Amino acid sequence: MIVDRQGRRFRNLRVSLTAACNYACTYCVPDGKRLVAAQDELSGQALARGVAYLVEAAGIERLRITGGEPLISPRLEAFLDSLAGLGLQDVSLTTNGQLLARKLPLLRAAGIRRLNVSLDTLDAGAFRQIARGGDLASVLDGMAQARAAGMSIKVNMVPMRGQNLDQVLPLLEYCLAQGYELRFIELMRMGHLARDGNAFLQQFVSLEQLLVLIGQAYGYQQASAALDATALRYQIPGRGHFGVIANESVPFCRTCSRLRLSSTGWLHGCLSSGNRHFIGDLLDKPRHQALPALQRLLVKALADKQDMAFSGGVTVMKVIGG
């Protein structure tokens, strides 16, 4: 097991199946162009082999499938098929929900029972302006079908001044009524927002500002969460829960257990670090050769983690997963 001086180790792996996305959200890509798949993206089987090696080398326990948008990836089915027998405690998926209804049978057959759905507004016009792709009705229908199929759903919202701050309370009420848990994610200094500090500050909504807004309509109290959880969790008595991933206001770097694997075979130990470590060339090697080399790279990836606080990075989030 690889552990750093703060007692952190990698428990949670996020695997990006593709950098491609059918949205072009304003906080992810500034020019409105949809991200496309990289020419050198690994096969579904190779990515699954990477997961298997990381389970053994790092002690990975939980896997989240991300993108870009994983449901548009042609690698999805092969990747899911290859995960059987790895002994993971949990496999979940993050999606924008646009193709969720269509892909639901595949996800259920693979044993996925938890979904995170990115949704920043319930206003159809604002949805088109922020996502610059897709339609709101398809997302809501896909979520409803997934819930009816017994899946647990968390909704991810990025509140931003000037774009969707007026949707905080409507979306929270909707999620409480539907049995979804809403997660507010503070805007992150990633990609173009790391380079343009003024644009970041103009849109940023802090944990304190968010809780003041919610407190105008609901009474809430802080609830317990796992030690390495990214979200602060709150309970609205008699209604449900919501969470806030306050990466700026209340950094969780000291307990971070996350590792990311890109669709092109690069390991990212920390979003704030520009460092990355290539494992694509290890995935065709036999286990006895691959694991020692992989463990050396994992030591470097763990050393990339910030000690105290998230400081941002120029990497585009959808390239390495949310």
PyMOL commands that set and color helices and strands:
alter all, ss='L'
color gray80, all
select helices_A, chain A and resi 44-58+70-72+76-81+100-109+124-131+136-148+165-178+192-195+197-203+207-215+253-255+280-282+287-303+317-320
alter helices_A, ss='H'
color red, helices_A
select strands_A, chain A and resi 12-16+62-66+90-95+114-118+152-157+181-185+221-223+232-236+240-245+258-261+266-268+277-278
alter strands_A, ss='S'
color yellow, strands_A
deselect
rebuild
show_as cartoon
